Amino acid sequence: MTGFLILLGIVLLLLGIFWLAGIRGPRLTLVAAALMLGGAGYALFGRPGLPADPRVTAESQPPLPLTGARTVFFGQFQASDRWFNMAEAFAARGKTRMAAGILGSAVRENPRNFALWTGYANALVDDAGTLTPAAQLAYERAVGLAPDHPGPRFFYALAKLRSGDAEGAREDWLALLKETPAEAPWREFIEGGLALTEGQEPTGT
């Protein structure tokens, strides 16, 4: 009985978060139905003693802290933060598909927000464990919206590295580093990425 009460509490909490994020009407009803269906399925068939998703390995995890990097590249207290916060809360619990879905909704509502397109691409890479065609299109969309901004290009290179294309990532980061002022707060992330392509520990935090 305690488990069911906890499950109900989690569902109500999530619905409250979606309500505060402005998701209402038919979409909130759909989200509520999905949560209740998922909860019912877990209650019937869930086996919490099993190990975690085998896809979640050291190789599929981001080699650099994406939340910290996102803040440095895109800033804090932005209109997009509510979407990022919701998505990152799910991703932190391994719910990468849900995180990608949230950011997919975000870019549909904000089609010219390059930070959200970058975050959506990152979430797709997190969910698949590699750079997919959909993620590549999302990165290209972000770069197209803000060609002079370092954020989309940095995360696109990071996705290449995570997918095994160290040479491609290195080329992108070297080009980006040449354009980056010495005092730029994101310079250490670029240098850290370059160190990763050389099999070294990153120098940044």
N, C-alpha and C positions, 0 to 999 in steps of 0.2 A: 504493500500500500504506500509506503514511504517513497518508493521509486516512482510510482505514478504521480504522487503529489509534486515531486521534484520536476518530473517531466512537464507537468501542467504549468508549474511556475516558470520554467524556461520558455515554453511556448508563449505565455502571457508577456514575459519580458521582451521577447523578440518582436511580438506584435506592437508593443509600446515603442520600441526603437523605430520600427518602420513607420508608425504613426507620426512620431516626432520628425522623421525624415521627409514627411510630406507624401508618403505613399498611402493613398486612401481610396475609397470607393471600390470599384470592381477589382482593382489590382490588389488592394489589401485583403479583400475576400479570397482572391486566388492564393495569395501568400498564406493566409490562415488555413485554407484547405490543404495546401501542400505541407505545412508544418504538422497539422493534425494527422494527416495521412502518414507522414514519415514517423511521427511519434507512435501511432498505432502499429505500424510495421515493426518498429524497433521493440515495442512492448511484446509483440507476438514472437518475433524471430531473432531479436538482438542477442548477441553473445559477447558481452563485454570482456570476457576472459581471453578472447582471441587476440593475437598480436595486431599491431596497427597495419594500415594499408601497405603492402610490400613495395608499392611504387615509391613511397616516401623514403628515399635513401639519401646518403650523404651526397651522392652525385647529383640528385635532383634538387637539392636545396640551394638557395641563392648563395654564392660565395661572398657576397657583400651584404651588409644590413640594408635592405631595401627601404624600410621605414625611415631610417636616419638619412639615407641618401635622398629620398623623396623630399624630406623637409628642407634639406640644403638646396636642392635644385629648384623646388617649386614654392618654397616658403611655407609659413604657417598662417593659420586663421584666414584661410581662403574659403570661398564658397564651396569648393570641391571637397573640403575636409570631411563633411558629414558622410559623403560617399566613401571616401578612403577609410574612415574610421570603422564604418560598418563592414566593409570588405575585409579589412585587416583583422577584425575581430573573428570573422569566420575562418580566414586563412590560418590564423594562429592555432585554431583547433583542428586543422587539417581539412576543413571544408572548402577546398580550393575551387570546386565547381560552383558552389554558392557564391563565393567571393567574385568569381568571374561574371556570374549572372548579375550581381548587384552593379558592377562597373559597366556591364553591357547596357543595363537600364540607364545608367548615368550618361553614357555617351549618346544614347538615343534622345535624351532630354536636353543634352548640352553638346550638340554636334560640332561646335567650334572650340571646345575646350581642349587644348592640346595636352594639358596635364592629365585629364581624365582618360584621354585616348592612350597615353603612355601607361597609365595605371592599368587600364583594361588589357593592354598588350602584355604587361608584366603578369597579370593574373592568369591569362591564357597560358603563358609559359609555365607558371607555377603548376597549373592543373595538368598540363600535358607532360611536364618534365623536359620539354624541348621547345624549340622555336617552330611553331606550326605556321602554315600559310595564313590562317586567320590572324595570328599574332603579328606576323610580318606585315600584313595589310594595316593593322592597327598602328604599328610603329611608323609606317610610311605615312599614314594619315596624320599622326602627331608631328612628324618632321615637316610635312607639307604645310601644316598650319602655323608652325613656328620654326622656320628653317634656320634662324640665327640663334635660337635658344639651345643651350647645351644639354638640357634635360633629356629630351627624346632621343638624341643621338647617343648619350651616355648609356641609357638603359637598353637601347637597341644593340649596342656593342656588348653589353653584359649578357643579353639573351644569346647572342652568337657564341660567347664563351661558354655559357652553360650548355649549349648544344654541341659543343666539341669543335667549334670553328675558332680556335685560338688565334690563328693568323688574321682572320677577318676582324676579330675584335681588336687585335693589336693595331691594325691599320687604322681603324676608326678612331681609337683612343689617341694614337699619335697625332692624327690630323686635328682632333679636338684639343689636344694639349697645346699645340702651336697657337691656337686662337685664344687660349685661356690666360688671363692676366695672372701674374705671380701671386697677387693678394686675393684672388677669387676663392671663396670658401669651399667650392666644389673641386678645386684643383687636386686636393689630396685623394679624392675618390678616383679621379682619372689616373693618378699615379699609382694608386693601389690596384686598380684594374690592370694596368700595364705590368705591375709586378706579378700578378696572378698569371698572366700569359707567359711569363718567364719561369713559372714554377716556384716563385718566391713568395714569402709572406708579404701581404700588402702593408705599405707604410702608413696608410691612413687609418682612421678609426671607423 
